[in-house]
Amino acid sequence: MIVPDAKIVAVALLTRRDLEAFGGCLERVFSVEENDEFDALLDRLDRVPAVPVVERGETLDTSAR
């Protein structure tokens, strides 16, 4: 069941092997064709600064950024 107002909580780039490890439990999967544009996207994603992991129950305050 897809809820119309559901928020996206995760986006992942997985290999076929990663996908097989999930055993078909993912609701939606979109294939990505590798090309120069995809390589450029990966390069830009590699340059995005990491965000600290928040422990369960804590809130990440990003107002100081």
N, C-alpha and C positions, 0 to 999 in steps of 0.2 A: 504494500500500500504506500503510495506517495502522498505526503501531506503538502498541499499547495503553499503554505507559508513556512515550510521547514527551511532552516538556515543551513548553508553549507558549512560543515565542520572540518572537512579535510579534503585535500586534493593530493594525489600521490602519483609519482612517476614510477611505474613498476616494470620489471622485466617479466617475460613470460613465465620464468621460473618462480618469481615472486607471486605472480597471479595464481599459479597452480598451487602454491602453498596455502592460499586462502581457501582452497577447496570449493570454489563456487559460491561462497557466502556473500560476495559483494553484489549489491543490487544493480549497479550500473558501472559499466566499463566502456571506455572509448579508446579505440586504437589510435595511435599516432604514427603517421608515416614519417620516417626519418628523411630529412632533406636539409638544405642549407639554412632555411628559416628555423627549423627545429634546433639545429646546432646553435644558432644565434640566441634562441630563447634560453637554452641550457646555459650558455655562456653568461647571459644577463642574470639568470637565477643564481649562478655561482657567486655573483658579485653582491647579492643582497645580504646585508648584515644580519647575523644571527640574532634571534630574540631569545632571551633567557627562558628556560623552562620554568613553569610555575608549578609549585607543589599543589597537590589536590586541596581544594578548599581555599586557596589563596587567590588574590586578585592581582593582576599585573597592572601597575599604575604607569601609563604611558604619557601622562600629562606633562612630564618634564622634558619630553623630546621635542 
